[in-house]
Amino acid sequence: MKVELVTTLKRQATKILAELHSTKEPVLITEHGQPSAYLVDVDDFEFMQQRMKILEGVARGEQAIRNEATFSSSAAKEKMTKWLK
């Protein structure tokens, strides 16, 4: 992963963004020697957001199973039929 100082980003934003778009490699921005932010390509960020939504849904499903808060197949079909009307 590429690392850049915040001052370098201020001075060379266009160049850094061009490299980001061509390599798709995230850039870690540091301030005062400490990590401050990541720059990521828009498509990659949106892909990560979609993946997080899917993983959150899986986690909710696993929690429902642990809590025994699930429906039988027929009960689920009945609820879905009501929602889809």
Secondary structure, DSSP 8 states (H G I E B T S, - for coil): -EEEEHHHHHHHHHHHHHHHHHH---EEEEETTEEEEEE--HHHHHHHHHHHHHHHHHHHHHHHHHTT----HHHHHHHHHHHT-
